Amino acid sequence: MAAEHRRLLIFPDLASIESLDPSVRSSLESRFRLAVSDEPPGRRGLDEGAAIEVVGRLAEAVGLVDARGEVLWMNQRLAASSPPLLRAFADACVLGLRELRATEGEPDAPGSIRHPVSEDGSQYEVIVAALPHDGGRDRAIGLMLDVTASHRLQQRVEVADAAGGELLEVDAGLISQAVTARLGRLEERIARGIRAILGEDSFEVRLLDPKSNQLELVMTRGIDPLPIGQRLHARAEGQGISGLVAATGQGYVCRDASSDPHYLAGLSGARSSVTVPIRRGESVIGTLNVESTAPQRFDEEDRLCLELYARYVGLAMTILDMLVVERWTTNREVSGHVLSELRHPLEALRALQLRVDGATAPLPPAELAAALREALASMEASLQASTSGPRSILGAEEFLRESVLDRSLAGRRVLVADDEPQIRQTVRAVLERRGCEVTVCTDGASAIAAIEASAAPGGSSFALVISDVRMPDRNGYEVFRAAKKASSDLPVILMTGFGYDPHHSIVRSSQEGLHCFLFKPFQVGQLLDEVHKALVGQVRPA
């Protein structure tokens, strides 16, 4: 270089290095201003020896390589590389020179070429630029960057992206399944994704109720639910890490659960956790929390990957909600069509009944008029039931005309909880006609209190609990948990309107021993069949 008057110079301005790729300059400019020049020694700048000394102290590996792959000069960082890595660096520079030669003179010829190299699992990138004013293009400056961390992060982002894409797969089989099956399938997919991204199995998903600001538990694996009656809200203080994340919209890494003031007990033996917001667009709609028994298990990279995955979880929850709403809307539309189709025959029947009642000429027997009135009332009641959605039990009117004692159900104590008066009164009437002793509760809190009282010393235990899922104070899952706490053998039937289960009570309770669930409006025969299955064969208390 000295013989050819080529010098490595450091200048206050950048005009002499404009031919280098911007990425090369950005990596070097923070430490010094680099140029390779043919200018005579009188130009302002350091001499070659001082410049080389500065370059030699760079944190990145830098070297000068000729077209044969011989390293003419290298800084301290490159010299410390292993022989295989140094050879890979030189080969990358040779390849870069060839590619630069091939594009020389073209309008869009690149100023530098990038080549990846690797060694023992570490990933590097060599940025190759030809020397300016080097007509033969037979020497190149190579800058080698350690990109292992960014490469690993990119791989993890790709894993999170692939796992998230699986959550959004909605095929015909999924749409045709019941809501509980959809929820169970989604939970399995979320579990697989978290395992692939973080290698952990314990997590919980909570969704935010915008009206109450409450974080409802939707899915959980390995993490114990809060005690019955305890609530989490989206607040920065006193509501655990999930409350903090929901309130601020910022992910949180708990490195030591034993000393973190925000951590609330969840996973048994938990030592660390990572919690991120679930978003729909820019709005926070819930939280995703992953916990581990290992200390210092999570870092900011884990948080970043989990936040990406949580975006997909939010989209999947939105799709599921849309499917539920579609089912509800379709049912109402079909019911409306049925009512419209039967309106004319109903009007004809009503006109006939009026004619029979008011005629002066010989009329059909009174029994005919009574039969017509009864038929008319029955049709109207049936239509009302079919269009009342979750506020009705189909076939109950006809059943209640009978009064048949069922000896297998006689004397069995059953608790019925529903905040809808028509439902709880109808269920009570149906079961009492079969001989059951029925206690009705208008909300979840009173149902839980009744269950706890029945399990206390001297209490009269229930043989069966039937509860609605959606009640304003306690949800169906909490009633289920109270029943199982009172007696692990106590069967529970949950009811829900058209599969609408905002707290996902059915999925969680199904995993823990729920007898069955009924989608409103259900047939009275379905109710009695499930009651029989739950009670017949059950050992009666002495």
C-alpha positions in Angstrom: 0.0 0.0 0.0 2.8 2.5 0.9 4.6 1.8 -2.4 1.5 2.7 -4.4 0.9 5.8 -2.2 -2.4 4.3 -1.0 -3.1 5.4 2.6 -5.7 4.7 5.1 -6.8 8.1 6.3 -9.1 9.6 8.9 -10.9 12.8 8.0 -13.4 15.1 9.7 -15.6 14.9 6.6 -17.1 11.9 4.9 -16.8 12.9 1.2 -14.0 10.4 0.5 -15.9 7.3 1.7 -19.2 7.9 -0.2 -18.4 4.9 -2.4 -18.7 2.5 0.6 -22.1 0.9 1.5 -24.1 2.9 4.0 -24.2 -0.1 6.4 -20.4 -0.2 6.4 -20.1 3.5 7.2 -22.8 3.4 9.9 -20.9 0.6 11.7 -17.6 2.5 11.5 -18.5 6.2 11.7 -19.3 6.1 15.4 -15.6 5.3 16.1 -13.7 7.0 13.3 -14.0 8.4 9.8 -12.5 6.0 7.3 -11.3 6.5 3.7 -8.9 4.8 1.3 -7.3 7.4 -0.9 -4.7 7.8 -3.7 -4.0 11.4 -2.5 -0.4 12.3 -1.8 0.8 12.4 1.8 0.3 16.1 2.1 -3.5 15.7 2.4 -4.9 16.4 5.8 -5.1 13.2 7.9 -3.2 10.8 10.0 -0.4 8.8 8.6 -0.9 5.1 7.7 0.5 3.7 10.9 -1.7 5.8 13.1 -4.8 5.0 11.0 -4.0 1.2 11.1 -3.6 1.4 14.9 -7.1 3.0 15.3 -8.7 0.4 12.9 -6.9 -2.3 14.8 -8.7 -1.5 18.0 -12.2 -1.8 16.5 -14.6 -4.2 18.2 -15.5 -5.6 14.8 -13.2 -7.8 12.8 -11.7 -5.9 9.9 -9.3 -7.1 7.2 -7.8 -6.4 3.8 -7.9 -9.4 1.5 -6.7 -9.8 -2.1 -8.3 -11.7 -4.9 -6.4 -14.9 -4.1 -7.8 -15.0 -0.6 -4.6 -13.8 1.1 -5.2 -11.7 4.2 -2.9 -8.7 3.7 -3.7 -7.0 6.9 -6.1 -7.7 9.8 -7.0 -5.9 13.0 -6.8 -7.4 16.5 -10.3 -8.7 16.5 -10.0 -10.6 13.3 -6.6 -11.9 14.3 -8.2 -13.5 17.4 -10.6 -15.5 15.2 -10.1 -19.3 14.9 -8.3 -20.5 11.7 -11.6 -21.9 10.2 -13.4 -18.6 10.8 -10.5 -16.6 9.4 -10.5 -18.8 6.3 -14.3 -18.4 5.9 -13.8 -14.6 6.2 -11.2 -14.6 3.4 -13.4 -16.8 1.2 -16.3 -14.5 1.7 -14.1 -11.5 0.7 -13.0 -13.3 -2.5 -16.6 -14.1 -3.4 -17.6 -10.5 -2.7 -14.8 -9.2 -5.0 -16.0 -11.5 -7.8 -19.5 -10.3 -7.5 -18.4 -6.7 -7.5 -16.3 -7.2 -10.6 -19.3 -8.8 -12.4 -21.4 -5.8 -11.8 -18.7 -3.2 -12.4 -20.0 -0.3 -14.6 -23.6 -1.2 -14.3 -25.9 1.7 -13.2 -27.1 0.0 -10.1 -23.9 -1.7 -9.2 -23.8 -2.3 -5.4 -21.1 -0.6 -3.3 -20.7 -3.7 -1.1 -21.7 -7.3 -1.0 -22.8 -9.3 2.1 -22.0 -12.9 2.7 -23.0 -15.1 5.7 -20.5 -17.3 7.4 -20.8 -19.6 10.5 -18.7 -21.5 12.9 -19.8 -23.8 15.8 -23.3 -22.5 15.9 -22.3 -18.8 15.8 -23.5 -16.7 12.9 -21.5 -13.9 11.2 -22.0 -11.5 8.3 -19.1 -10.3 6.2 -19.6 -7.0 4.4 -17.2 -6.8 1.5 -16.3 -3.5 -0.3 -13.6 -3.0 -3.0 -11.0 -0.4 -2.5 -11.8 2.9 -4.1 -9.6 3.8 -7.1 -8.5 0.1 -7.3 -8.9 -0.4 -11.0 -8.1 -4.0 -10.9 -10.6 -4.7 -8.2 -8.1 -7.2 -6.7 -8.3 -6.1 -3.0 -11.3 -5.7 -0.7 -12.0 -4.4 2.8 -14.0 -6.9 4.8 -16.0 -6.1 7.9 -17.2 -9.2 9.9 -20.1 -8.7 12.3 -21.3 -11.2 14.9 -25.0 -11.6 14.1 -25.6 -14.7 16.3 -28.1 -12.9 18.6 -30.0 -11.3 15.8 -30.0 -14.6 13.8 -31.4 -16.4 16.8 -34.0 -13.8 17.4 -35.0 -13.9 13.7 -35.4 -17.7 14.0 -37.6 -17.3 17.2 -39.7 -14.6 15.5 -40.3 -17.1 12.6 -41.3 -19.8 15.1 -43.7 -17.3 16.8 -45.1 -16.3 13.4 -45.6 -19.9 12.3 -47.3 -20.8 15.5 -49.5 -17.7 15.3 -50.5 -18.6 11.8 -51.7 -22.0 13.0 -54.1 -20.2 15.5 -55.7 -18.4 12.6 -56.5 -21.5 10.6 -60.3 -21.7 10.3 -61.4 -24.7 8.3 -64.9 -26.1 7.7 -64.4 -28.7 10.4 -63.7 -26.0 13.0 -66.8 -24.0 12.0 -69.0 -27.0 12.2 -67.8 -27.9 15.7 -69.6 -26.9 18.9 -68.2 -23.9 20.7 -66.6 -26.0 23.4 -64.7 -28.0 20.8 -63.5 -24.8 19.1 -62.3 -23.5 22.4 -60.5 -26.7 23.3 -58.9 -26.9 19.9 -57.7 -23.3 20.2 -56.3 -23.9 23.7 -54.3 -26.9 22.4 -52.9 -24.7 19.6 -51.9 -21.9 22.0 -50.2 -24.5 24.3 -48.2 -25.9 21.4 -47.2 -22.4 20.3 -46.0 -21.4 23.8 -44.0 -24.6 24.1 -42.3 -24.0 20.7 -41.5 -20.3 21.5 -40.5 -20.5 25.2 -40.3 -24.2 26.0 -42.8 -23.9 28.9 -46.2 -25.5 29.5 -47.7 -23.3 32.3 -49.7 -20.4 31.0 -53.0 -18.5 31.4 -55.1 -16.3 29.1 -57.3 -13.6 30.6 -59.6 -11.4 28.6 -60.7 -7.9 29.7 -64.3 -7.1 30.3 -64.6 -3.5 29.1 -67.6 -2.8 31.3 -66.2 -4.0 34.6 -62.5 -3.6 33.8 -62.2 -7.2 35.1 -59.7 -9.7 33.7 -61.6 -12.9 33.2 -59.7 -16.2 33.2 -60.3 -17.9 29.8 -57.7 -20.6 29.6 -55.1 -22.0 32.0 -52.6 -24.8 32.0 -50.7 -25.6 35.2 -51.6 -22.3 37.0 -54.2 -22.4 39.7 -57.2 -20.1 39.3 -57.8 -17.4 41.9 -59.9 -18.3 44.9 -63.7 -18.1 44.3 -64.8 -14.5 44.5 -61.4 -13.0 44.0 -61.1 -10.8 41.0 -58.3 -9.2 38.9 -58.8 -5.8 37.3 -56.8 -3.8 34.9 -55.1 -1.5 37.4 -51.4 -0.7 37.8 -51.3 -1.3 41.6 -52.6 -4.2 43.7 -53.8 -6.4 40.8 -50.7 -8.4 40.2 -48.6 -8.4 37.0 -51.5 -9.2 34.8 -53.4 -6.2 36.1 -50.4 -4.0 35.6 -49.8 -5.2 32.0 -53.5 -4.8 31.1 -53.5 -1.2 32.5 -50.3 -0.1 30.9 -50.2 -2.2 27.7 -46.5 -2.9 28.4 -45.1 -6.4 28.7 -43.4 -7.4 32.0 -40.6 -9.8 32.8 -40.6 -11.1 36.4 -37.1 -12.4 37.0 -37.6 -13.4 40.7 -41.2 -14.2 41.8 -40.1 -14.4 45.4 -39.1 -10.7 45.5 -41.2 -9.0 42.8 -43.8 -6.8 44.5 -46.2 -7.2 41.6 -46.2 -11.0 41.5 -49.3 -12.8 42.8 -49.2 -16.6 43.5 -50.0 -18.7 40.4 -48.0 -21.7 39.4 -47.0 -23.8 42.4 -43.3 -23.2 43.0 -43.0 -20.5 40.4 -39.7 -18.6 40.3 -40.2 -16.4 37.2 -42.7 -15.3 34.6 -43.3 -13.2 31.5 -46.6 -11.4 30.9 -47.7 -9.5 27.8 -50.8 -7.7 26.6 -53.2 -9.3 24.1 -54.2 -6.7 21.6 -56.9 -6.2 19.0 -55.5 -3.5 16.8 -54.0 -1.0 19.4 -56.6 -1.9 22.1 -55.6 -4.2 25.0 -58.2 -6.9 25.3 -56.4 -9.2 27.7 -53.2 -10.7 29.0 -51.1 -13.8 28.3 -49.0 -15.0 31.2 -46.3 -17.7 31.1 -44.6 -19.0 34.3 -41.7 -21.2 35.1 -40.2 -23.0 38.2 -36.8 -21.9 37.0 -35.3 -18.6 38.3 -34.3 -15.9 35.8 -36.0 -18.0 33.1 -37.2 -15.2 30.8 -35.5 -12.1 29.3 -36.5 -9.2 27.0 -36.1 -11.4 23.9 -38.7 -13.8 25.3 -41.0 -10.9 26.0 -40.6 -9.6 22.4 -41.4 -13.1 20.9 -44.4 -13.6 23.3 -45.8 -10.2 22.4 -45.7 -11.1 18.7 -47.5 -14.4 19.5 -50.1 -12.6 21.7 -51.1 -10.6 18.7 -52.1 -13.8 17.0 -53.9 -15.0 20.1 -56.0 -11.7 20.0 -56.9 -12.3 16.4 -57.9 -15.9 17.1 -60.1 -14.9 20.0 -61.7 -12.3 17.7 -62.4 -14.9 15.1 -63.9 -17.3 17.7 -66.2 -14.5 19.0 -67.3 -13.8 15.4 -68.2 -17.5 15.0 -70.3 -17.4 18.2 -72.1 -14.2 17.2 -72.7 -15.7 13.7 -74.3 -18.8 15.3 -76.5 -16.6 17.5 -77.5 -14.3 14.7 -78.3 -17.2 12.3 -80.5 -18.9 14.9 -82.5 -15.7 15.4 -82.9 -15.2 11.6 -84.1 -18.7 11.1 -86.5 -18.4 14.0 -87.8 -15.2 12.5 -88.4 -16.9 9.2 -90.3 -19.7 10.9 -92.5 -17.1 12.6 -93.2 -15.3 9.4 -94.1 -18.5 7.6 -96.6 -19.6 10.2 -98.2 -16.2 10.7 -100.9 -16.8 8.1 -102.0 -20.3 9.3 -102.1 -18.9 12.8 -104.4 -16.1 11.7 -106.6 -18.6 9.9 -106.9 -20.7 13.0 -107.7 -17.7 15.1 -110.4 -16.6 12.6 -112.0 -20.1 12.7 -112.0 -20.0 16.5 -113.8 -16.7 16.5 -116.3 -17.9 14.0 -117.0 -21.0 16.0 -117.4 -19.0 19.2 -119.7 -16.4 17.7 -121.9 -18.4 15.3 -125.8 -18.4 15.7 -126.3 -21.3 13.3 -125.6 -24.9 14.3 -121.9 -25.1 15.2 -119.4 -27.8 15.8 -119.4 -29.2 19.3 -117.9 -27.1 22.1 -115.1 -29.6 22.2 -114.0 -28.5 18.7 -113.8 -24.9 19.8 -111.8 -25.9 22.9 -109.5 -28.0 20.8 -108.9 -25.2 18.3 -108.2 -22.8 21.1 -105.8 -25.2 22.6 -104.1 -25.9 19.3 -103.7 -22.2 18.6 -102.3 -21.6 22.1 -99.9 -24.5 21.7 -98.6 -23.3 18.3 -98.1 -19.8 19.6 -96.3 -21.1 22.6 -94.0 -23.2 20.5 -93.2 -20.4 18.2 -92.5 -18.1 21.2 -90.2 -20.7 22.6 -88.3 -21.2 19.3 -87.8 -17.4 19.0 -86.9 -16.7 22.6 -83.4 -18.2 22.3 -81.7 -18.9 25.6 -84.8 -17.8 27.6 -86.7 -20.9 26.9 -86.9 -24.7 27.3 -88.4 -26.4 24.3 -91.3 -28.8 25.0 -91.8 -27.7 28.6 -95.4 -26.7 28.2 -96.5 -30.1 26.9 -94.5 -31.9 29.5 -95.9 -29.9 32.4 -99.4 -31.0 31.6 -98.3 -34.4 32.9 -97.5 -35.2 36.4 -95.5 -38.4 36.4 -93.5 -39.3 39.5 -90.1 -40.8 38.6 -89.1 -43.1 41.5 -85.4 -42.9 40.6 -85.5 -39.1 41.0 -87.9 -38.9 44.0 -86.5 -37.1 46.9 -83.2 -36.1 45.2 -82.1 -32.6 46.2 -81.2 -30.5 43.2 -79.9 -26.9 43.1 -80.8 -24.8 40.1 -79.1 -21.4 39.5 -80.0 -19.0 36.7 -80.6 -15.3 36.7 -83.3 -15.7 34.0 -86.6 -16.3 35.8 -88.3 -18.3 33.1 -85.4 -20.8 32.9 -85.1 -21.5 36.6 -88.9 -21.7 37.1 -89.3 -24.1 34.2 -86.4 -26.3 35.3 -87.7 -26.3 38.8 -91.3 -27.2 37.7 -90.0 -30.0 35.4 -87.9 -31.6 38.1 -90.5 -31.3 40.8 -93.0 -33.1 38.6 -90.5 -35.9 38.5 -90.2 -35.9 42.3 -87.0 -33.9 42.9 -86.6 -31.5 45.8 -85.4 -28.3 44.1 -83.7 -25.3 45.5 -83.5 -22.3 43.2 -81.0 -19.5 43.3 -81.2 -16.3 41.3 -77.5 -15.7 41.0 -74.1 -17.4 41.3 -73.2 -16.0 44.7 -76.4 -17.4 46.4 -75.8 -20.7 44.6 -72.2 -20.9 46.0 -73.5 -20.0 49.5 -76.2 -22.7 49.3 -73.6 -25.3 48.2 -71.2 -24.4 51.0 -74.0 -24.5 53.6 -75.1 -28.0 52.3 -71.5 -29.3 52.8 -71.2 -27.9 56.3 -71.7 -30.3 59.3 -75.4 -30.9 59.7 -76.2 -29.7 56.2 -78.3 -31.6 53.7 -76.1 -32.2 50.7 -77.2 -31.8 47.1 -77.3 -34.7 44.7 -77.0 -32.4 41.6 -76.2 -28.8 40.7 -77.6 -27.2 37.5 -76.2 -23.7 36.8 -76.2 -21.1 34.1 -72.8 -20.1 32.8 -73.4 -16.4 32.4 -74.5 -14.7 35.6 -73.7 -11.1 36.7 -71.8 -11.8 39.9 -70.3 -15.3 39.7 -69.8 -17.4 36.5 -70.6 -21.0 35.9 -67.0 -22.1 36.4 -67.0 -20.6 39.9 -70.3 -22.5 40.8 -68.7 -25.7 39.4 -65.6 -25.2 41.5 -67.6 -24.6 44.7 -69.6 -27.8 43.9 -66.5 -29.9 43.5 -64.9 -28.4 46.6 -68.0 -29.4 48.5 -67.8 -33.0 47.1 -65.7 -34.2 44.3 -68.5 -36.7 43.3 -71.2 -34.0 43.1 -72.3 -33.9 39.4 -72.7 -30.5 37.7 -74.7 -29.6 34.6 -73.9 -26.2 33.0 -76.3 -24.3 30.7 -75.3 -21.7 28.2 -77.2 -19.7 25.5 -76.3 -20.8 22.0 -72.8 -21.7 23.1 -72.1 -18.2 24.3 -69.6 -18.7 27.1 -67.8 -15.4 27.8 -65.8 -16.8 30.7 -65.0 -20.1 28.9 -66.4 -21.9 31.9 -67.4 -24.9 30.0 -63.9 -25.6 28.6 -62.3 -25.3 32.0 -64.9 -27.3 33.9 -65.0 -30.0 31.2 -61.3 -30.5 31.8 -62.0 -30.9 35.5 -65.0 -33.3 35.6 -68.1 -31.5 34.4 -71.0 -33.9 33.9 -72.3 -32.2 30.8 -73.4 -28.9 29.3 -76.7 -27.9 27.6 -77.0 -25.3 24.9 -80.1 -23.2 25.3 -82.8 -23.5 24.0 -82.6 -27.3 24.8 -85.4 -29.8 24.8 -87.0 -30.8 28.1 -86.2 -34.4 27.2 -82.5 -33.5 26.9 -82.5 -32.1 30.4 -84.2 -35.1 31.9 -81.9 -37.5 30.1 -78.8 -35.7 31.6 -80.4 -35.6 35.0 -81.0 -39.3 34.9 -77.4 -40.0 33.8 -76.1 -37.9 36.7 -78.4 -39.3 39.4 -79.4 -42.8 38.5 -76.8 -45.2 40.0 -75.5 -42.5 42.4 -75.3 -43.7 46.0 -78.1 -42.1 48.0 -77.1 -40.5 51.3 -78.1 -42.6 54.3 
